[in-house]
Amino acid sequence: MIKQAGFSLMEVLITILLVSIGLLGYAALQMGALNSSLDSFSRSQASIILEDAAARIRNNSEYMKNDFGLANAYTGDVASESVYHWCDIEGGIIPEASCDSDSSCSMSDLAKQDIFEVCSSLVDTKIPTGIVGASCFDRDKTGDSDKCSYGSRMSLFLAWKGSEREDVSGKEEYSQNTRCQNELNLTNEYACVQLEIVP
Protein backbone atom coordinates (compact mmCIF):
# COMPACT_ATOMS: atom_id res chain seq x y z
CA MET A 1 0.00 0.00 0.00
CA ILE A 2 1.34 3.45 -1.03
CA LYS A 3 0.88 6.34 1.44
CA GLN A 4 -0.05 9.68 -0.10
CA ALA A 5 2.17 12.64 0.83
CA GLY A 6 1.49 16.37 0.32
CA PHE A 7 -1.79 18.11 -0.60
CA SER A 8 -4.34 17.13 -3.15
CA LEU A 9 -5.52 19.63 -5.73
CA MET A 10 -8.91 19.82 -4.00
CA GLU A 11 -7.34 20.83 -0.68
CA VAL A 12 -5.33 23.56 -2.39
CA LEU A 13 -8.44 24.96 -4.10
CA ILE A 14 -10.43 24.99 -0.84
CA THR A 15 -7.56 26.79 0.91
CA ILE A 16 -7.38 29.41 -1.85
CA LEU A 17 -11.17 29.92 -1.64
CA LEU A 18 -11.10 30.42 2.14
CA VAL A 19 -8.15 32.81 2.00
CA SER A 20 -9.87 34.80 -0.80
CA ILE A 21 -13.08 35.16 1.23
CA GLY A 22 -11.03 36.32 4.22
CA LEU A 23 -9.16 38.90 2.14
CA LEU A 24 -12.41 40.26 0.67
CA GLY A 25 -13.83 40.64 4.17
CA TYR A 26 -10.67 42.41 5.27
CA ALA A 27 -10.87 44.80 2.27
CA ALA A 28 -14.52 45.63 3.11
CA LEU A 29 -13.51 46.26 6.72
CA GLN A 30 -10.76 48.62 5.56
CA MET A 31 -13.20 50.55 3.35
CA GLY A 32 -15.60 50.90 6.28
CA ALA A 33 -12.76 52.20 8.44
CA LEU A 34 -11.83 54.68 5.70
CA ASN A 35 -15.43 55.99 5.57
CA SER A 36 -15.49 56.32 9.36
CA SER A 37 -12.16 58.14 9.47
CA LEU A 38 -13.33 60.59 6.78
CA ASP A 39 -16.49 61.34 8.78
CA SER A 40 -14.45 61.63 11.97
CA PHE A 41 -12.03 64.05 10.27
CA SER A 42 -14.93 66.24 9.08
CA ARG A 43 -16.47 66.28 12.56
CA SER A 44 -13.20 67.17 14.29
CA GLN A 45 -12.50 69.97 11.79
CA ALA A 46 -16.07 71.26 12.22
CA SER A 47 -15.67 71.29 16.02
CA ILE A 48 -12.40 73.25 15.78
CA ILE A 49 -13.92 75.83 13.42
CA LEU A 50 -17.04 76.27 15.57
CA GLU A 51 -14.96 76.66 18.75
CA ASP A 52 -13.03 79.41 16.95
CA ALA A 53 -16.30 81.07 15.89
CA ALA A 54 -17.65 80.92 19.45
CA ALA A 55 -14.44 82.45 20.84
CA ARG A 56 -14.64 85.27 18.28
CA ILE A 57 -18.25 86.02 19.22
CA ARG A 58 -17.41 86.04 22.93
CA ASN A 59 -14.47 88.38 22.27
CA ASN A 60 -16.85 90.77 20.53
CA SER A 61 -19.46 90.63 23.30
CA GLU A 62 -19.71 94.45 23.45
CA TYR A 63 -21.12 94.32 19.93
CA MET A 64 -23.72 91.79 21.06
CA LYS A 65 -24.70 94.10 23.94
CA ASN A 66 -24.90 97.24 21.81
CA ASP A 67 -26.56 96.04 18.60
CA PHE A 68 -30.06 96.83 19.88
CA GLY A 69 -32.45 97.42 17.02
CA LEU A 70 -29.82 96.72 14.36
CA ALA A 71 -29.26 93.69 12.16
CA ASN A 72 -26.77 91.48 13.98
CA ALA A 73 -23.88 90.50 11.70
CA TYR A 74 -23.61 87.06 13.32
CA THR A 75 -27.29 86.11 13.03
CA GLY A 76 -28.38 88.34 10.15
CA ASP A 77 -31.63 90.24 9.88
CA VAL A 78 -33.74 87.10 10.11
CA ALA A 79 -36.55 86.17 12.46
CA SER A 80 -35.81 84.38 15.72
CA GLU A 81 -34.91 80.71 15.24
CA SER A 82 -34.36 81.24 11.50
CA VAL A 83 -31.09 80.09 10.01
CA TYR A 84 -28.54 82.60 8.71
CA HIS A 85 -25.80 81.21 6.44
CA TRP A 86 -22.39 82.79 6.81
CA CYS A 87 -20.91 80.91 3.87
CA ASP A 88 -21.70 78.02 1.54
CA ILE A 89 -18.62 76.57 -0.17
CA GLU A 90 -20.52 74.50 -2.73
CA GLY A 91 -22.87 77.39 -3.49
CA GLY A 92 -19.95 79.81 -3.90
CA ILE A 93 -21.14 82.10 -1.08
CA ILE A 94 -18.00 83.34 0.68
CA PRO A 95 -17.96 86.73 2.44
CA GLU A 96 -15.28 89.31 1.82
CA ALA A 97 -12.95 90.73 4.45
CA SER A 98 -14.36 93.89 6.00
CA CYS A 99 -11.31 95.29 7.79
CA ASP A 100 -7.67 94.51 8.38
CA SER A 101 -5.49 94.58 11.47
CA ASP A 102 -3.95 97.93 10.51
CA SER A 103 -7.23 99.84 10.60
CA SER A 104 -9.63 100.63 13.40
CA CYS A 105 -12.74 98.57 12.79
CA SER A 106 -16.23 99.20 14.07
CA MET A 107 -17.70 96.37 16.16
CA SER A 108 -20.00 95.48 13.26
CA ASP A 109 -17.07 95.34 10.85
CA LEU A 110 -15.16 93.22 13.34
CA ALA A 111 -18.10 90.79 13.45
CA LYS A 112 -18.09 90.60 9.64
CA GLN A 113 -14.34 90.06 9.70
CA ASP A 114 -14.85 87.23 12.21
CA ILE A 115 -17.26 85.58 9.78
CA PHE A 116 -14.75 86.00 6.95
CA GLU A 117 -11.99 84.39 9.06
CA VAL A 118 -14.21 81.44 10.04
CA CYS A 119 -15.26 80.86 6.43
CA SER A 120 -11.61 81.09 5.32
CA SER A 121 -10.79 78.34 7.84
CA LEU A 122 -13.54 76.21 6.33
CA VAL A 123 -12.09 76.70 2.84
CA ASP A 124 -8.66 75.64 4.16
CA THR A 125 -10.05 72.35 5.52
CA LYS A 126 -10.96 71.19 2.01
CA ILE A 127 -14.48 70.14 3.05
CA PRO A 128 -15.95 70.81 -0.41
CA THR A 129 -19.62 71.10 0.54
CA GLY A 130 -19.33 72.95 3.84
CA ILE A 131 -21.93 75.42 5.11
CA VAL A 132 -21.41 77.58 8.20
CA GLY A 133 -24.09 79.63 9.84
CA ALA A 134 -25.97 80.57 12.97
CA SER A 135 -29.43 81.00 14.35
CA CYS A 136 -30.60 82.92 17.38
CA PHE A 137 -33.27 81.80 19.83
CA ASP A 138 -34.30 85.24 21.05
CA ARG A 139 -34.97 85.29 24.80
CA ASP A 140 -37.00 88.51 24.57
CA LYS A 141 -39.91 87.99 22.18
CA THR A 142 -42.09 90.72 23.67
CA GLY A 143 -42.05 92.85 20.57
CA ASP A 144 -38.71 94.64 20.87
CA SER A 145 -36.96 95.46 17.62
CA ASP A 146 -33.87 93.40 18.49
CA LYS A 147 -34.11 90.01 16.80
CA CYS A 148 -31.24 88.59 18.86
CA SER A 149 -31.31 90.21 22.30
CA TYR A 150 -28.19 90.08 24.43
CA GLY A 151 -28.16 86.86 26.44
CA SER A 152 -30.11 84.89 23.84
CA ARG A 153 -29.04 81.39 22.88
CA MET A 154 -27.10 81.21 19.62
CA SER A 155 -26.70 77.97 17.72
CA LEU A 156 -23.65 77.82 15.45
CA PHE A 157 -23.44 75.04 12.92
CA LEU A 158 -21.16 73.59 10.27
CA ALA A 159 -22.76 71.14 7.83
CA TRP A 160 -21.35 69.09 4.95
CA LYS A 161 -22.61 66.42 2.59
CA GLY A 162 -21.78 63.02 4.01
CA SER A 163 -20.65 60.11 1.90
CA GLU A 164 -21.64 56.47 1.93
CA ARG A 165 -20.21 53.59 -0.07
CA GLU A 166 -22.89 51.18 -1.26
CA ASP A 167 -20.35 48.39 -1.59
CA VAL A 168 -19.49 48.71 2.12
CA SER A 169 -22.71 49.65 3.92
CA GLY A 170 -25.28 48.42 1.41
CA LYS A 171 -26.90 51.88 1.41
CA GLU A 172 -27.38 53.67 -1.88
CA GLU A 173 -27.07 57.15 -0.37
CA TYR A 174 -26.01 58.91 2.81
CA SER A 175 -28.99 59.80 4.98
CA GLN A 176 -29.37 61.58 8.33
CA ASN A 177 -32.38 62.51 10.44
CA THR A 178 -31.06 64.69 13.24
CA ARG A 179 -31.39 68.20 14.65
CA CYS A 180 -29.49 69.32 11.56
CA GLN A 181 -32.51 68.44 9.47
CA ASN A 182 -35.17 69.53 11.99
CA GLU A 183 -33.69 72.88 13.08
CA LEU A 184 -31.58 73.91 10.09
CA ASN A 185 -33.87 72.69 7.29
CA LEU A 186 -31.02 70.75 5.70
CA THR A 187 -31.69 67.82 3.41
CA ASN A 188 -30.97 64.29 4.65
CA GLU A 189 -27.68 64.13 2.75
CA TYR A 190 -26.05 66.58 5.20
CA ALA A 191 -24.21 65.78 8.39
CA CYS A 192 -23.44 68.59 10.79
CA VAL A 193 -21.97 69.70 14.08
CA GLN A 194 -23.78 72.26 16.21
CA LEU A 195 -22.43 74.38 19.05
CA GLU A 196 -24.70 76.43 21.26
CA ILE A 197 -23.52 79.47 23.18
CA VAL A 198 -24.98 82.35 25.16
CA PRO A 199 -22.63 85.26 24.41
Backbone bond lengths (Angstrom), bond angles and torsions (degrees), N, CA, C in turn:
res aa  C-N    CA-C-N  psi(-1)  N-CA   C-N-CA  omega(-1)  CA-C   N-CA-C  phi
1 M - - - 1.433 - - 1.532 109.22 -
2 I 1.365 115.97 133.28 1.468 121.68 -178.03 1.521 108.79 -98.38
3 K 1.356 116.85 126.21 1.465 120.72 176.58 1.519 109.43 -84.24
4 Q 1.342 114.49 138.84 1.476 119.34 -178.89 1.521 109.15 -86.92
5 A 1.308 118.31 133.27 1.462 122.99 178.46 1.528 109.07 -116.74
6 G 1.343 117.14 150.13 1.465 121.02 178.10 1.519 111.88 86.93
7 F 1.358 115.92 -166.72 1.456 122.28 -177.52 1.512 110.07 -104.68
8 S 1.323 113.71 149.53 1.465 117.80 173.80 1.529 107.72 -86.04
9 L 1.297 116.10 165.00 1.467 121.06 179.30 1.523 110.78 -61.38
10 M 1.317 117.37 -36.53 1.466 121.62 -179.82 1.535 110.65 -64.18
11 E 1.297 117.82 -41.83 1.468 120.68 179.00 1.533 111.18 -64.55
12 V 1.304 116.75 -38.51 1.466 120.65 178.22 1.521 110.23 -64.98
13 L 1.321 117.94 -44.11 1.468 121.04 179.78 1.526 112.04 -63.85
14 I 1.324 117.46 -40.85 1.471 120.87 178.11 1.528 110.16 -64.23
15 T 1.319 117.05 -41.08 1.468 120.84 178.25 1.530 111.04 -62.49
16 I 1.323 116.21 -44.87 1.474 120.09 178.19 1.518 110.77 -61.06
17 L 1.332 117.86 -41.63 1.467 122.24 179.08 1.526 110.90 -61.71
18 L 1.319 116.90 -46.85 1.470 120.30 -179.00 1.529 111.77 -65.22
19 V 1.312 117.05 -42.06 1.466 120.11 177.93 1.530 110.58 -64.38
20 S 1.334 117.60 -39.56 1.473 121.31 179.10 1.514 111.27 -63.13
21 I 1.331 117.44 -43.38 1.472 120.84 178.36 1.532 110.08 -62.55
22 G 1.324 116.41 -41.74 1.461 120.04 178.00 1.515 112.65 -63.03
23 L 1.332 116.80 -41.05 1.468 120.29 179.41 1.523 111.87 -67.77
24 L 1.339 117.41 -36.68 1.466 120.19 177.03 1.529 110.65 -65.59
25 G 1.315 116.55 -40.89 1.467 120.13 176.54 1.516 111.58 -62.62
26 Y 1.325 116.02 -40.93 1.460 121.02 178.42 1.531 110.89 -64.08
27 A 1.341 117.25 -40.69 1.472 121.06 178.90 1.520 110.37 -64.28
28 A 1.341 117.79 -41.38 1.475 120.91 178.02 1.522 110.37 -64.26
29 L 1.330 116.53 -39.13 1.464 120.79 177.80 1.531 110.56 -63.14
30 Q 1.311 117.54 -41.17 1.461 121.94 178.05 1.533 111.56 -63.58
31 M 1.342 116.79 -40.67 1.463 120.17 178.79 1.527 110.61 -65.54
32 G 1.331 116.60 -39.83 1.466 120.12 176.25 1.519 111.38 -62.33
33 A 1.324 116.58 -41.22 1.466 120.94 177.97 1.524 110.88 -64.98
34 L 1.334 116.76 -36.90 1.467 120.70 178.14 1.525 110.76 -64.89
35 N 1.349 117.23 -43.90 1.470 121.00 176.04 1.521 110.97 -59.15
36 S 1.334 116.28 -45.26 1.464 120.47 -178.71 1.521 111.26 -64.96
37 S 1.320 117.46 -39.48 1.463 119.47 -179.43 1.527 111.06 -69.10
38 L 1.334 117.81 -34.15 1.462 120.87 176.66 1.527 110.43 -65.27
39 D 1.332 116.51 -43.69 1.464 120.77 178.19 1.529 110.26 -65.51
40 S 1.316 116.52 -40.82 1.458 121.03 178.80 1.528 111.22 -64.05
41 F 1.330 116.85 -40.25 1.466 121.02 177.25 1.528 110.56 -61.21
42 S 1.347 116.21 -46.50 1.470 120.16 -179.80 1.521 110.54 -61.33
43 R 1.320 117.67 -42.03 1.466 120.76 -179.72 1.536 111.79 -66.50
44 S 1.312 117.16 -41.12 1.467 119.09 -179.98 1.527 110.63 -67.52
45 Q 1.334 117.65 -40.49 1.460 120.81 176.92 1.531 110.82 -63.63
46 A 1.339 116.10 -41.73 1.468 120.65 179.01 1.523 110.24 -61.98
47 S 1.325 117.71 -42.29 1.467 121.12 179.89 1.524 111.03 -63.07
48 I 1.321 117.16 -41.80 1.468 121.02 179.51 1.528 110.54 -63.56
49 I 1.323 116.58 -44.91 1.470 120.88 -178.90 1.522 110.50 -64.91
50 L 1.334 117.84 -42.13 1.466 120.37 -179.32 1.528 111.63 -69.43
51 E 1.324 117.78 -35.14 1.478 120.02 175.37 1.524 109.96 -62.82
52 D 1.334 116.37 -39.62 1.464 120.84 177.01 1.525 110.34 -63.54
53 A 1.333 116.57 -44.00 1.473 120.70 179.26 1.525 110.65 -61.80
54 A 1.333 116.89 -43.61 1.466 120.48 -179.90 1.527 110.79 -63.50
55 A 1.333 117.31 -40.99 1.468 120.48 178.71 1.525 110.83 -63.73
56 R 1.331 116.77 -38.96 1.465 120.63 179.17 1.532 110.99 -65.14
57 I 1.326 116.37 -40.90 1.465 120.09 179.41 1.527 110.10 -66.04
58 R 1.325 116.85 -42.79 1.473 119.77 178.54 1.527 111.03 -63.64
59 N 1.340 117.17 -37.86 1.463 120.20 178.77 1.517 112.43 -67.09
60 N 1.310 117.20 -22.29 1.462 122.19 179.45 1.534 109.93 -107.45
61 S 1.331 115.91 36.48 1.469 120.14 -175.87 1.531 112.80 -64.76
62 E 1.333 117.33 -27.83 1.479 119.12 177.30 1.522 110.60 -61.07
63 Y 1.320 115.93 -36.40 1.470 119.92 176.74 1.522 110.19 -63.28
64 M 1.330 116.75 -41.91 1.465 120.11 179.98 1.523 110.63 -64.44
65 K 1.332 117.28 -33.67 1.466 120.86 179.40 1.525 111.81 -73.27
66 N 1.334 116.63 -33.68 1.464 120.62 -169.69 1.524 114.69 -107.20
67 D 1.329 117.54 16.44 1.470 118.62 -178.67 1.523 111.83 -95.11
68 F 1.324 117.39 19.89 1.465 121.77 -174.06 1.522 111.52 -54.22
69 G 1.307 115.77 124.97 1.455 121.48 177.17 1.517 114.71 81.32
70 L 1.321 117.60 -2.80 1.465 120.98 -178.81 1.527 109.48 -109.20
71 A 1.317 115.52 160.23 1.464 119.79 175.03 1.523 108.46 -69.54
72 N 1.312 116.84 124.20 1.458 121.84 -179.74 1.519 108.75 -78.55
73 A 1.327 116.98 127.51 1.469 120.70 -177.64 1.523 111.98 -62.92
74 Y 1.341 117.39 -31.78 1.461 120.57 -177.86 1.528 112.66 -75.86
75 T 1.327 117.02 -35.19 1.469 119.62 -176.30 1.526 112.93 -112.81
76 G 1.323 117.19 -0.68 1.463 120.73 178.08 1.514 112.73 70.17
77 D 1.296 115.51 -179.27 1.467 121.21 -179.92 1.521 108.65 -97.36
78 V 1.335 114.97 55.51 1.464 120.00 -178.70 1.516 108.87 -114.04
79 A 1.316 115.93 161.65 1.459 121.29 -179.48 1.524 110.43 -65.30
80 S 1.317 115.80 158.75 1.458 120.97 178.08 1.525 110.30 -55.34
81 E 1.318 115.60 138.24 1.462 125.30 179.40 1.526 113.50 72.74
82 S 1.346 117.18 3.08 1.462 119.47 174.54 1.523 108.79 -85.43
83 V 1.308 115.43 154.68 1.459 120.86 -175.82 1.522 110.56 -92.87
84 Y 1.337 115.90 132.53 1.458 122.15 177.05 1.519 108.02 -115.64
85 H 1.332 117.67 119.89 1.464 122.02 -179.09 1.519 110.16 -86.99
86 W 1.325 115.92 125.43 1.455 120.99 175.23 1.522 109.87 -78.63
87 C 1.326 115.55 -44.88 1.463 120.10 179.79 1.525 109.81 -156.56
88 D 1.313 115.07 153.62 1.467 123.01 179.47 1.524 106.34 -138.16
89 I 1.325 116.73 103.22 1.466 121.00 -173.82 1.524 111.12 -62.47
90 E 1.325 117.29 -47.06 1.462 120.43 -178.91 1.527 111.38 -65.33
91 G 1.333 116.45 -36.95 1.456 120.84 179.68 1.524 113.75 -80.10
92 G 1.336 117.13 -5.47 1.465 120.65 178.95 1.515 113.89 76.48
93 I 1.333 118.20 18.05 1.466 121.78 179.66 1.525 107.99 -95.53
94 I 1.326 115.70 102.60 1.464 121.60 179.21 1.530 107.01 -133.32
95 P 1.341 117.29 122.97 1.471 119.40 -177.19 1.524 111.59 -70.23
96 E 1.304 114.77 160.98 1.462 120.48 177.19 1.525 109.50 -97.02
97 A 1.326 115.23 156.91 1.467 120.18 177.02 1.520 108.77 -65.12
98 S 1.340 116.36 141.05 1.461 119.08 -177.72 1.517 112.86 -107.99
99 C 1.320 118.41 -17.45 1.463 120.34 175.52 1.525 108.38 -161.35
100 D 1.313 116.01 161.11 1.457 119.56 178.61 1.525 109.56 -116.91
101 S 1.298 115.90 174.15 1.467 120.49 -174.74 1.526 112.70 -69.70
102 D 1.330 117.31 -17.55 1.465 119.91 -177.98 1.528 113.10 -84.25
103 S 1.334 116.79 -13.58 1.460 119.09 -177.37 1.522 110.42 -110.62
104 S 1.323 115.12 158.95 1.457 119.29 175.88 1.526 107.85 -85.75
105 C 1.305 115.55 120.37 1.468 121.06 -175.51 1.517 109.96 -101.27
106 S 1.321 116.02 145.87 1.456 119.68 170.96 1.531 107.26 -71.86
107 M 1.329 116.82 163.51 1.463 119.59 -179.84 1.524 111.06 -63.00
108 S 1.330 117.03 -34.73 1.458 120.78 177.62 1.527 110.89 -66.60
109 D 1.342 116.08 -43.02 1.465 119.36 177.16 1.518 111.73 -64.76
110 L 1.334 116.35 -35.89 1.454 120.42 177.59 1.536 110.46 -64.36
111 A 1.331 116.04 -39.06 1.469 119.94 177.18 1.531 110.32 -63.63
112 K 1.322 116.93 -42.14 1.469 120.53 178.09 1.526 111.12 -66.38
113 Q 1.321 116.26 -35.24 1.466 120.39 176.55 1.530 110.35 -67.13
114 D 1.341 116.01 -38.25 1.466 119.83 176.33 1.529 110.39 -58.62
115 I 1.319 116.25 -44.32 1.466 120.95 179.75 1.533 109.88 -62.80
116 F 1.322 116.26 -42.65 1.466 120.28 177.87 1.531 110.77 -59.68
117 E 1.334 117.21 -44.65 1.468 121.54 -178.98 1.527 110.94 -63.94
118 V 1.324 117.35 -42.34 1.466 121.23 179.77 1.528 109.79 -64.43
119 C 1.317 117.07 -44.33 1.469 120.65 179.73 1.535 111.24 -66.62
120 S 1.329 117.03 -34.06 1.469 120.32 175.69 1.525 110.39 -64.65
121 S 1.332 117.12 -37.96 1.466 120.88 176.60 1.519 110.70 -63.16
122 L 1.329 116.26 -38.87 1.465 120.30 178.35 1.529 110.42 -63.73
123 V 1.327 116.59 -43.03 1.468 120.10 178.66 1.530 109.98 -60.67
124 D 1.339 117.22 -39.55 1.462 121.33 -179.11 1.526 113.47 -66.61
125 T 1.338 117.52 -24.43 1.472 119.80 -178.80 1.522 112.50 -75.36
126 K 1.306 117.65 -14.82 1.467 122.53 -179.16 1.525 112.95 68.52
127 I 1.342 117.96 23.33 1.458 120.25 170.69 1.530 105.00 -80.63
128 P 1.339 118.51 105.35 1.463 120.25 -166.69 1.523 115.59 -70.80
129 T 1.322 117.71 -19.76 1.469 119.42 -175.20 1.522 111.66 -117.51
130 G 1.329 117.22 25.94 1.456 121.36 -174.21 1.525 113.99 -70.95
131 I 1.327 114.40 143.23 1.469 123.20 174.07 1.526 107.32 -131.08
132 V 1.328 116.93 129.98 1.460 121.36 176.30 1.518 107.67 -119.14
133 G 1.309 115.66 142.21 1.454 118.83 178.17 1.510 111.61 -169.78
134 A 1.326 114.45 -172.53 1.461 120.58 -178.28 1.518 109.79 -150.78
135 S 1.302 114.73 158.25 1.456 121.13 170.17 1.522 107.22 -138.89
136 C 1.313 115.38 153.60 1.457 120.90 -178.27 1.523 108.89 -118.35
137 F 1.322 115.56 133.05 1.461 121.32 174.92 1.525 105.93 -103.95
138 D 1.327 115.13 90.13 1.468 122.40 -170.76 1.528 110.63 -61.08
139 R 1.328 115.98 125.85 1.465 120.53 -179.35 1.522 111.71 -78.32
140 D 1.333 116.71 -21.09 1.471 121.01 -176.56 1.520 108.84 -116.10
141 K 1.336 115.93 92.43 1.467 120.60 -177.22 1.531 111.34 -104.13
142 T 1.325 116.02 28.28 1.462 119.92 -175.23 1.520 113.40 -86.48
143 G 1.297 117.07 16.42 1.454 119.32 176.20 1.510 114.82 100.98
144 D 1.353 117.94 9.26 1.462 118.00 175.96 1.526 108.93 -71.46
145 S 1.310 116.19 163.19 1.465 119.97 -176.00 1.517 113.04 -83.14
146 D 1.347 117.56 -5.12 1.460 120.85 -179.18 1.526 108.97 -88.05
147 K 1.331 115.96 117.55 1.465 119.86 -176.69 1.519 113.11 -82.07
148 C 1.333 116.82 -9.72 1.466 121.06 175.31 1.526 107.74 -143.28
149 S 1.331 115.79 79.30 1.459 121.50 -176.88 1.520 111.04 -61.85
150 Y 1.320 115.83 150.66 1.461 120.25 178.88 1.527 109.11 -59.56
151 G 1.331 115.99 133.72 1.459 120.98 -178.23 1.514 113.27 93.32
152 S 1.336 117.15 0.89 1.462 120.30 177.29 1.522 110.11 -77.71
153 R 1.307 115.70 157.52 1.470 120.82 178.68 1.518 109.43 -80.64
154 M 1.333 115.71 127.11 1.463 121.29 175.38 1.521 108.87 -108.68
155 S 1.312 115.83 137.41 1.454 121.08 176.46 1.518 108.10 -113.50
156 L 1.328 116.20 113.62 1.465 122.11 176.61 1.523 107.39 -94.70
157 F 1.311 116.57 144.84 1.461 118.56 179.20 1.525 111.01 -142.99
158 L 1.317 114.79 154.10 1.456 122.83 170.22 1.522 105.81 -134.64
159 A 1.320 116.28 120.42 1.470 121.78 -177.57 1.522 109.89 -120.09
160 W 1.320 116.26 152.75 1.468 122.30 177.56 1.524 107.77 -151.46
161 K 1.327 115.03 157.13 1.460 119.38 177.65 1.519 108.95 -76.48
162 G 1.320 115.46 122.92 1.457 120.35 178.65 1.516 110.70 -76.69
163 S 1.307 115.91 168.78 1.460 119.80 178.71 1.517 109.49 -129.82
164 E 1.300 115.82 148.11 1.454 122.56 -179.57 1.518 108.20 -141.09
165 R 1.311 116.85 134.71 1.467 120.59 178.21 1.515 108.03 -99.86
166 E 1.323 116.08 120.02 1.463 120.97 -179.11 1.522 111.17 -62.85
167 D 1.328 116.74 -34.25 1.462 119.24 -177.97 1.528 112.60 -72.19
168 V 1.351 117.35 -14.08 1.460 120.36 178.71 1.521 111.01 -101.86
169 S 1.335 116.80 -52.09 1.462 120.48 -174.15 1.520 113.70 -94.49
170 G 1.317 117.19 -16.52 1.465 119.97 -176.41 1.522 112.61 83.73
171 K 1.338 117.96 -4.48 1.464 121.60 179.55 1.521 109.35 -89.35
172 E 1.312 116.14 142.57 1.461 119.72 179.48 1.526 111.83 -80.25
173 E 1.344 116.95 -28.05 1.461 119.07 -178.71 1.522 109.70 -148.84
174 Y 1.317 114.66 157.01 1.458 122.03 178.15 1.520 108.07 -73.12
175 S 1.318 117.69 136.62 1.458 119.96 -178.13 1.520 110.22 -146.90
176 Q 1.322 116.48 132.71 1.457 123.70 177.84 1.519 108.78 -126.01
177 N 1.319 116.76 155.16 1.458 122.13 171.60 1.524 106.42 -145.13
178 T 1.327 115.28 81.72 1.461 121.48 -173.84 1.528 109.82 -130.79
179 R 1.322 115.90 -170.03 1.466 120.45 175.32 1.517 111.27 -59.78
180 C 1.329 116.51 -26.44 1.467 119.94 178.49 1.525 109.90 -58.91
181 Q 1.311 115.94 -40.67 1.460 119.80 -179.35 1.532 110.52 -78.90
182 N 1.323 117.32 -40.92 1.466 120.85 -175.36 1.525 112.96 -72.55
183 E 1.335 117.56 -43.10 1.464 120.53 -174.98 1.521 113.33 -93.40
184 L 1.329 117.03 -30.58 1.465 120.12 -173.12 1.521 112.95 -103.60
185 N 1.317 116.72 -2.49 1.469 122.39 -179.39 1.527 112.65 57.20
186 L 1.340 115.79 36.90 1.454 120.52 176.72 1.525 109.29 -88.60
187 T 1.316 115.94 151.61 1.459 119.58 176.81 1.530 109.81 -72.14
188 N 1.318 116.99 164.93 1.461 122.43 -174.63 1.525 113.69 -64.64
189 E 1.327 117.60 -14.48 1.468 119.57 -178.47 1.524 112.77 -80.06
190 Y 1.339 117.49 -3.42 1.465 121.42 -178.32 1.521 111.98 -98.73
191 A 1.307 115.73 138.26 1.457 123.61 166.34 1.520 106.39 -105.73
192 C 1.308 117.79 157.04 1.466 117.49 179.59 1.515 110.92 -155.72
193 V 1.324 113.89 165.55 1.454 123.32 171.26 1.514 106.10 -123.33
194 Q 1.339 116.72 134.18 1.449 121.70 177.29 1.521 110.06 -118.18
195 L 1.317 115.56 146.75 1.462 121.96 177.42 1.516 107.38 -135.91
196 E 1.322 116.56 123.89 1.454 119.74 -178.42 1.521 110.10 -106.41
197 I 1.322 115.14 136.47 1.465 120.70 179.59 1.523 109.03 -137.25
198 V 1.314 115.25 159.68 1.463 122.32 169.38 1.519 105.70 -122.87
199 P 1.346 116.49 96.44 1.475 119.23 -174.47 1.526 112.04 -68.23
